[in-house]
Amino acid sequence: MLNLSPTQPESKHWKGKKTVESDKPVQFNTNALLFPYMLQVFYAFHLLYEDLKLNVLLSSNLKPLSSFLYQLAKDLRLNNYVNHYWLDFPNDYHYECNEMDSQVSDAMLKKLSPPNYFSPEPPGIFSYLNSVLKNCDVGYYPHLPEVNDTCRDLIEILCTVGCGRGAGVQPLSQQVLGSSTPRPHRLSGPAPAPHAQAALLAAHRGFLPP
């Protein structure tokens, strides 16, 4: 689906820091229009990556996409994201990295414009759902329309039955932080039980046959 070419697996044995910089030329065009927004692009692909985990029919896209994100995280020196992809594919990547692994210089990094919603800790849908089911106060999960809609749908279904204190999704297009998706407002008169509401919402979102 994503048409990403797979890369060769890295050695899982870390052999120390590099002492000589790679001879291959830098693969970033700092004059490109989208270069200052690399973090926005990276974050959108990461949310898509997490969304693919919820669809077994698209699981074959996880490995090539993780390879792309792993390299980009190293270039941007986002060590927490590097660790995140390593945990998903520990036999293909190595945990440690250093600045010499990056193709982006300090001067190039200064040209980037980080969005106010960017999180230094990578959002993980499985850990988030686990916390929701434990009724933990987990705050909102980032949502980009038409990027990670499956994550949004599943979280809102769980919220309908009362799982997760303060759980919900926040559309990043609104650029509002710190607020969660509100629980559905009940209409006047008798309302369906929460589990019935969740089933109706699941059918409406395509999880169940109508």
Secondary structure, DSSP 8 states (H G I E B T S, - for coil): -----------SS-----SS--SS-----TTSTTGGGHHHHHHHHHHHHHHHTT-GGGGGGHHHHHHHHHHHHHHTT-HHHHHHHHHHSTTTS-S---GGG-SS-HHHHTT----TT--SS---HHHHHHHHHTT----EEEE-TTTSHHHHHHHHHHHHTT-STT-EEEEGGGT--S---------SS----HHHHHHHHHHHTTSS--
